């Protein structure tokens, strides 16, 4: 978010917290991209803030309730208030338990086990959700529409659009078993807590093969996850690189150093396999 929007978003979150009798004299920005992640103190609440209309907050709240209620590894909502999405000044705010980090990173073995458990829990949840192909379609729309991606060169537009289309077809033709997925279970969306690894940010949930989720994590994590279709994982890794590249060219994207990331991803896609994991790409680009 822009600085002016950050100030308004923080004010919205602290105002909502205060109206719920949660002391929020200060707000620490933990992450700022298209959405804002805050630690409210002294009440010690984790708040996620997004512009109204750019989120599926109520879906996330309801899904988190069902998964945590069954004991699956998902961060819990703030127990002192009603579990729902709150709105103020054009922002929607959800309130969650704040977890003090136990270690800087989750070990690959623990990460894989937690993700496997999450997938098991999600197989038991029957909720309307988009399919992974809907997310591909969103990326394709950005690439195809110059008004949405004005800085994308025409040759890159044709190349990236072609990769998205062919990868969608190739993955669908495999006919792999599909289920509810996290959608983006990358390291930034898993917390190291005293209760073990817990996943956050369920707004990106969609249906698809588990390899689509695994394409977002490190190779070390994949090595501990059982029964992976390696060929499908490879295609999903390329697909994720192509989708992320499209999102970085979106005129409304506010990801830090997004344009640099977008250019680097296009270069990697043109170079061809082996397809790197997202963490490897970020390291290579110095992000």
Rosetta blueprint (number, residue, H / E / L):
1 X L
2 X L
3 X H
4 X H
5 X H
6 X H
7 X H
8 X H
9 X H
10 X H
11 X H
12 X H
13 X H
14 X H
15 X H
16 X H
17 X H
18 X H
19 X H
20 X L
21 X L
22 X L
23 X L
24 X E
25 X E
26 X E
27 X E
28 X E
29 X E
30 X E
31 X E
32 X E
33 X L
34 X L
35 X L
36 X E
37 X E
38 X E
39 X E
40 X E
41 X E
42 X E
43 X L
44 X L
45 X E
46 X E
47 X E
48 X E
49 X E
50 X E
51 X E
52 X L
53 X L
54 X L
55 X L
56 X L
57 X H
58 X H
59 X H
60 X H
61 X H
62 X H
63 X H
64 X H
65 X H
66 X H
67 X H
68 X H
69 X H
70 X L
71 X L
72 X L
73 X L
74 X E
75 X L
76 X L
77 X E
78 X L
79 X L
80 X L
81 X L
82 X L
83 X L
84 X L
85 X L
86 X E
87 X E
88 X E
89 X L
90 X L
91 X E
92 X E
93 X E
94 X E
95 X E
96 X E
97 X E
98 X L
99 X L
100 X L
101 X L
102 X L
103 X L
104 X L
105 X L
106 X L
107 X L
108 X H
109 X H
110 X H
111 X H
112 X H
113 X H
114 X H
115 X H
116 X H
117 X H
118 X H
119 X H
120 X H
121 X H
122 X H
123 X H
124 X L
125 X L
126 X L
127 X L
128 X L
129 X L
130 X L
131 X E
132 X H
133 X H
134 X H
135 X H
136 X H
137 X H
138 X H
139 X H
140 X H
141 X H
142 X H
143 X H
144 X H
145 X L
146 X L
147 X L
148 X L
149 X L
150 X L
151 X L
152 X L
153 X L
154 X H
155 X H
156 X H
157 X H
158 X H
159 X H
160 X H
161 X H
162 X H
163 X H
164 X H
165 X H
166 X H
167 X H
168 X H
169 X H
170 X H
171 X H
172 X H
173 X H
174 X H
175 X L
176 X L
177 X L
178 X L
179 X E
180 X E
181 X E
182 X L
183 X L
184 X L
185 X L
186 X L
187 X H
188 X H
189 X H
190 X E
191 X E
192 X E
193 X E
194 X L
195 X L
196 X E
197 X E
198 X E
199 X E
200 X L
201 X L
202 X H
203 X H
204 X H
205 X L
206 X E
207 X E
208 X E
209 X L
210 X H
211 X H
212 X H
213 X H
214 X H
215 X L
216 X L
217 X L
218 X L
219 X H
220 X H
221 X H
222 X H
223 X L
224 X L
225 X L
226 X L
227 X L
228 X L
229 X L
230 X H
231 X H
232 X H
233 X H
234 X H
235 X H
236 X H
237 X H
238 X H
239 X H
240 X H
241 X H
242 X H
243 X H
244 X H
245 X H
246 X H
247 X H
248 X H
249 X L
250 X L
251 X L
252 X L
253 X L
254 X L
255 X L
256 X L
257 X L
258 X H
259 X H
260 X H
261 X H
262 X H
263 X H
264 X H
265 X H
266 X H
267 X H
268 X H
269 X H
270 X H
271 X H
272 X L
273 X L
274 X L
275 X L
276 X L
277 X L
278 X H
279 X H
280 X H
281 X H
282 X H
283 X H
284 X H
285 X L
286 X L
287 X L
